[in-house]
Amino acid sequence: MRGIRKEESDAILRLADALAGFVREALAGEVKMGTLLAKGKKSGYVKEV
């Protein structure tokens, strides 16, 4: 992430890490996280790539 100040990149990395953990738990079978992931996909906030 060249060109981004350290404070800004830290926040972006923390967000990406949190989202990755959320998706990992949902895919591992955690029911509540799976429900939230399905809602996010349905509403368009989360897209599978």
ZIVENHU-V50413 format. One record per backbone hydrogen bond with DSSP energy under -0.5 kcal/mol. CO is the residue of the C=O (numbers start at 1). NH is the residue of the N-H. Records with the same first field share a line. If there is no record, write none. Layout:
CO: NH / NH
This chain:
1: 4
5: 9
6: 10
7: 11
8: 12
9: 13
10: 14
11: 15
12: 16
13: 17
14: 18
15: 19
16: 20
17: 21
18: 22
19: 23
20: 24
21: 25
22: 26
23: 27
24: 28
25: 30
26: 29
29: 31
30: 34
31: 35
32: 36
33: 37
34: 38
35: 39
36: 40
37: 41
38: 42
39: 43
40: 44 / 45 / 46
